[in-house]
Amino acid sequence: MQILIKLLKKIYNYSKYSYSKKVIHLFPQSRSKGNILISYIVTPFLKRSNKEFSTSHTNQWECFQIAKIFLDEGYCVDVINWDNKEFLPKKNYKVFIDIHSNLERLSPYLNKDCIKVLHITGAHWIYQNFKEYSRLVDIQNTRNVTLIPRRVVPPSLGIEVADLATTVGNEFTISTFNYAKKEIYRIPLSPLILFDFPEDKNFEKCKKNYLWFGSAGLVLKGLDIVLEVFKNLPNYKLFVCGPIKNEKDFEKAFYKELYETNNIYTYGWVDLESKKFKEIYENCVGIIYPSFSEGGGGSVISCMHAGLIPIVTRESSVDIENFGFLITDITVKGIENLIKKISSLDAEELKLRSMAAWNYVREKHTKDSFSKEYKKFVKEKLGL
């Protein structure tokens, strides 16, 4: 059995290694105008299962669409994984797009007239790493335990090397890169799934029910604080959806809150297309997400598409206009007070806010809006 396990691990590691080295070559239907290089992810261009794209993150569809836009404009497109450290350019490129450190590595090998674009998908690595470790110190001081950092970003000088940048985040994310004095063009984050507005939701009945929905990096995304808040609010309900089992140290440290607190319901990772997620969002008034560093807040955008009111920090990188609630006091007491205030509002106001959030993302955050803005960027900023 041990031999089999070792063999499977070896195959898995080799698969990951081969995967990161793969280069995808795409060709337009018309005569080529030149070459584009994209350093992002290769997964959307490989043979897929019954689902066209993963619903766990927006990056697969977005990377695919970026490549398609250049193809439609008549360019050949080469795609490598962001962590490919062996690829070297062997041709001239009109544009090189990268999400992290390949800009810095490959810049000396590119033709001088190649336009270098950093596609920003998160806050600057110094800012995020500072917040990640600061939050882990908070846990040390409150729980007397050291948790493993999950969202540490390797150093990169991508923004310094880039000629200009794009980002799926908002003004918060941009602010962490402003020191470089490079033009940063906003592209609206696309949704994972579109939902119909929950017309039959009983807002009076669900006004004390909230959802925390996020991915890896539970501490950076403030789940520990939210658990403490609802532990103190026994007449309110919290539903937790995220990869809890993948962070065993966090799960152990907050086991009582996650599994032994009557008003907290922990489901782990939930598919957005599942009946379980539908059941959850139809019984919650909002998503509470006190993240400390984001590059677009995809989980919040997805929940707004389901009609949930966003209750977020500025660092969540989501525009909430006049329908959402900004967490300005990121403490247990501060969030407790905000939750009580929201739940005290009448059902009609909550429904109007919910509908406004849904209408906002339907207008601003769709695959069509992503494509439209990226095409505009290609035309106006890259001159292609």
C-alpha positions in Angstrom: 0.0 0.0 0.0 2.8 2.4 0.9 4.5 1.7 -2.4 1.3 2.5 -4.3 0.9 5.8 -2.3 4.5 6.8 -3.2 3.9 5.9 -6.8 0.7 8.0 -6.9 2.5 10.9 -5.3 5.3 10.7 -7.8 2.8 10.6 -10.7 0.9 13.6 -9.2 4.1 15.6 -8.7 5.3 14.8 -12.2 1.9 15.8 -13.6 2.1 19.2 -11.8 5.7 19.7 -13.0 4.7 18.9 -16.6 1.7 21.1 -16.3 3.6 24.2 -15.2 6.0 23.7 -18.1 3.4 23.4 -20.8 3.2 26.1 -23.6 -0.1 26.5 -25.4 0.0 27.8 -29.0 -3.2 29.4 -30.4 -3.7 30.6 -34.0 -6.2 33.0 -35.5 -8.5 32.1 -38.4 -7.2 35.0 -40.5 -3.6 35.9 -41.4 -1.6 36.7 -38.3 -0.8 40.3 -37.3 1.8 39.2 -34.8 2.3 37.4 -31.6 1.0 37.8 -28.0 2.4 36.1 -24.9 0.2 35.5 -21.9 1.7 34.3 -18.6 -1.4 33.3 -16.6 -2.9 29.7 -16.4 -2.9 27.0 -19.1 -5.8 24.9 -17.6 -8.6 26.5 -19.6 -6.9 25.5 -22.9 -6.4 21.8 -22.0 -9.0 19.1 -22.4 -11.7 19.6 -19.8 -14.3 17.4 -18.1 -18.1 17.9 -18.5 -17.9 21.4 -17.1 -16.5 23.9 -19.6 -14.7 26.0 -16.9 -14.2 25.6 -13.2 -16.8 27.4 -11.0 -14.3 27.7 -8.1 -12.5 30.8 -9.5 -13.0 33.3 -12.3 -9.4 33.1 -13.6 -10.0 30.2 -15.9 -12.7 31.9 -18.0 -11.0 35.3 -17.8 -7.6 33.9 -19.1 -9.4 32.0 -21.8 -11.3 35.2 -22.8 -8.2 37.4 -22.9 -6.6 35.0 -25.3 -9.8 34.8 -27.4 -9.9 38.6 -27.7 -6.4 38.7 -29.2 -7.2 35.8 -31.5 -10.3 37.6 -32.7 -8.1 40.6 -33.5 -5.9 38.4 -35.7 -3.0 37.6 -33.4 -1.2 34.3 -32.6 -1.3 33.7 -28.8 1.2 31.7 -26.7 0.1 30.9 -23.1 2.3 29.7 -20.3 1.5 29.2 -16.6 2.4 32.0 -14.3 4.9 29.8 -12.4 6.7 28.6 -15.5 10.3 29.3 -14.8 11.9 27.7 -17.8 10.1 29.2 -20.8 12.2 31.7 -22.9 10.8 33.7 -25.8 12.0 32.6 -29.2 10.0 35.0 -31.3 9.0 38.7 -31.3 5.9 39.6 -29.3 3.6 42.6 -29.7 2.4 42.3 -26.1 3.4 40.3 -23.1 0.8 39.9 -20.3 1.8 38.5 -16.9 0.1 38.2 -13.5 3.2 38.1 -11.3 6.9 37.6 -11.7 7.5 36.4 -15.3 7.6 40.0 -16.4 10.7 40.6 -14.4 12.3 37.3 -15.5 11.5 37.5 -19.2 11.8 41.3 -19.8 15.6 41.1 -20.8 14.7 38.5 -23.5 11.8 40.4 -25.1 12.1 42.6 -28.2 12.4 46.2 -27.2 9.1 47.3 -28.7 7.1 44.6 -26.8 4.4 46.2 -24.6 4.6 44.7 -21.1 1.4 44.5 -19.2 0.9 43.4 -15.6 -2.5 41.9 -15.0 -3.1 42.6 -11.3 -5.3 39.9 -9.6 -4.4 40.8 -6.0 -3.1 43.5 -3.8 0.7 44.3 -3.9 2.7 41.4 -2.4 4.3 43.6 0.3 0.9 44.8 1.4 -0.7 41.3 1.3 2.2 39.6 3.1 2.2 42.3 5.8 -1.5 41.8 6.4 -1.2 38.0 6.3 1.5 38.0 9.0 -0.2 40.7 11.0 -3.4 38.6 11.2 -1.4 35.5 12.2 0.1 37.5 15.1 -3.5 38.5 16.1 -4.3 34.8 16.3 -1.2 34.1 18.4 -2.2 36.8 20.8 -5.9 35.7 21.1 -5.7 31.9 20.7 -2.1 31.2 21.9 -1.5 29.2 18.7 0.6 29.7 15.6 -1.2 29.0 12.3 0.5 28.4 9.0 0.5 31.3 6.5 -1.7 30.5 3.5 -1.6 33.6 1.3 2.0 34.7 1.2 3.0 36.0 -2.2 6.5 35.7 -3.6 8.4 39.0 -4.2 8.1 40.5 -7.6 9.0 43.7 -9.4 6.3 43.2 -12.1 4.8 46.6 -11.7 8.1 48.3 -12.0 9.0 46.4 -15.2 5.5 46.8 -16.7 4.7 49.6 -19.2 1.1 49.6 -17.8 -1.3 47.4 -16.0 -4.8 46.1 -15.8 -6.7 45.0 -12.7 -9.9 43.2 -11.8 -9.8 44.9 -8.4 -11.1 48.4 -7.4 -9.5 51.5 -6.1 -8.2 49.7 -3.0 -6.2 47.2 -5.0 -4.9 50.0 -7.3 -3.8 52.0 -4.3 -1.3 49.4 -3.3 0.4 49.8 -6.6 0.2 53.6 -7.0 3.8 54.1 -5.8 5.1 52.8 -9.2 3.2 55.6 -11.0 2.1 53.3 -13.8 -1.3 53.6 -15.6 -3.7 51.0 -14.2 -6.8 50.2 -16.2 -9.8 48.6 -14.5 -11.4 45.5 -15.9 -14.6 44.3 -14.2 -14.3 40.9 -12.5 -16.5 38.4 -14.2 -19.0 36.2 -12.3 -18.8 32.5 -11.8 -22.5 31.9 -12.1 -25.6 34.1 -12.9 -28.6 33.7 -10.6 -32.2 35.0 -10.9 -33.1 37.4 -8.3 -34.8 35.6 -5.3 -38.2 37.3 -5.6 -39.8 35.0 -3.0 -37.2 35.5 -0.3 -38.7 36.4 3.1 -36.5 39.2 4.3 -38.2 39.5 7.6 -37.5 35.8 8.3 -33.9 35.9 7.2 -32.8 39.3 8.4 -30.7 37.8 11.2 -29.0 35.2 8.9 -25.6 35.8 7.3 -23.1 34.0 5.1 -19.3 33.9 5.1 -18.2 32.6 1.7 -14.5 32.5 0.8 -11.5 30.5 -0.4 -8.1 29.7 1.0 -6.6 32.0 3.6 -9.3 31.9 6.2 -7.5 34.2 8.6 -6.6 36.8 5.9 -10.3 36.8 4.9 -11.4 37.4 8.5 -13.3 34.2 9.2 -11.9 34.0 12.7 -13.4 37.4 13.5 -16.8 36.5 12.0 -16.9 33.3 14.1 -16.2 35.3 17.3 -18.9 37.8 16.4 -21.6 35.2 15.9 -20.5 33.2 18.9 -21.6 36.3 20.9 -24.9 36.6 19.0 -26.8 33.4 19.7 -30.0 34.8 18.2 -28.4 35.3 14.8 -27.2 32.6 12.4 -24.0 32.3 10.4 -23.5 29.9 7.5 -19.8 29.2 6.7 -18.9 28.0 3.2 -15.2 27.6 2.4 -12.3 25.1 2.3 -12.2 24.6 6.0 -10.8 21.1 5.8 -7.8 22.3 3.8 -6.6 24.4 6.8 -6.5 21.8 9.5 -4.7 24.1 12.0 -7.4 26.8 11.7 -10.1 24.1 12.0 -8.5 22.8 15.2 -8.1 26.3 16.7 -11.7 27.2 15.9 -13.3 23.8 16.2 -15.8 24.9 18.9 -17.0 27.9 16.9 -17.2 25.9 13.7 -18.9 22.7 14.9 -20.1 23.2 18.4 -21.9 26.5 18.4 -25.6 26.2 17.9 -26.1 29.2 15.6 -23.1 28.6 13.3 -23.5 26.1 10.5 -20.3 25.0 8.8 -20.7 23.4 5.3 -17.1 23.6 3.9 -16.7 24.1 0.2 -20.1 24.4 -1.5 -20.6 24.4 -5.3 -22.3 27.6 -6.5 -24.5 25.5 -8.8 -25.7 23.2 -6.0 -29.1 23.0 -4.3 -27.3 23.5 -1.0 -26.0 26.9 -2.0 -29.4 27.9 -3.3 -30.9 26.9 0.0 -28.3 29.0 1.9 -28.5 32.2 -0.1 -32.3 32.1 -0.1 -32.2 32.1 3.7 -29.5 34.7 4.3 -29.8 38.5 4.1 -26.1 39.2 3.3 -22.5 38.1 2.9 -20.2 39.2 5.6 -16.6 39.4 4.4 -14.1 41.3 6.5 -11.1 40.5 4.3 -7.8 42.3 4.8 -6.4 42.0 1.2 -8.2 41.2 -2.1 -7.8 41.8 -5.8 -11.4 41.9 -6.8 -13.5 40.1 -4.2 -14.8 37.3 -6.4 -16.7 35.5 -3.7 -18.6 38.7 -2.8 -19.4 39.4 -6.4 -20.8 35.9 -6.8 -23.0 36.3 -3.7 -24.2 39.7 -4.9 -25.4 37.9 -8.1 -27.4 35.7 -5.7 -29.0 38.8 -4.2 -27.0 39.0 -1.0 -26.2 42.4 0.5 -22.4 42.9 0.8 -21.1 43.7 4.3 -17.4 44.2 3.5 -14.1 46.0 4.4 -12.5 48.4 2.0 -9.8 45.8 1.5 -12.3 43.4 0.0 -11.9 45.4 -3.2 -15.7 45.5 -4.0 -17.6 48.6 -4.9 -20.8 48.6 -2.7 -22.3 52.0 -3.7 -25.2 52.9 -1.4 -26.7 49.4 -1.1 -23.9 47.7 0.9 -22.4 48.2 4.3 -18.7 49.1 4.9 -17.0 47.6 7.9 -14.9 50.4 9.3 -14.3 49.0 12.7 -12.8 45.6 12.1 -13.1 44.3 15.6 -15.5 41.8 17.1 -17.5 44.5 18.9 -17.5 46.8 15.8 -18.9 44.1 13.6 -21.4 42.9 16.2 -22.8 46.5 16.3 -23.0 46.6 12.5 -24.8 43.3 12.3 -27.3 44.4 14.9 -27.9 47.7 13.0 -28.4 45.9 9.6 -30.8 43.3 11.2 -32.8 46.1 12.7 -33.7 47.5 9.3 -37.2 46.8 8.0 -37.6 44.0 5.5 -38.6 46.4 2.7 -35.3 48.3 2.9 -33.3 45.1 3.0 -35.1 43.9 -0.1 -34.4 47.1 -1.9 -30.7 46.9 -1.0 -30.6 43.3 -2.1 -32.2 44.2 -5.4 -29.8 47.1 -5.9 -26.8 44.9 -5.3 -28.1 42.3 -7.8 -28.9 45.0 -10.4 -25.4 46.5 -9.9 -23.5 43.3 -10.6 -25.8 42.4 -13.4 -24.8 45.7 -15.0 -21.2 45.9 -14.0 -19.9 42.4 -13.4 -20.8 40.0 -16.2 -18.8 38.2 -18.8 -20.0 40.6 -21.4 -18.8 43.6 -19.4 -15.4 41.9 -18.8 -15.0 41.3 -22.6 -16.2 44.8 -23.5 -13.7 46.5 -21.2 -10.8 44.3 -22.2 -11.5 44.8 -25.9 -11.6 48.6 -25.1 -8.2 48.3 -23.4 -6.7 46.4 -26.3 -7.9 49.0 -28.8 -7.3 52.2 -26.8 -4.4 51.4 -24.6 -2.4 48.9 -26.6 -3.3 50.3 -30.0 -4.0 46.9 -31.6 
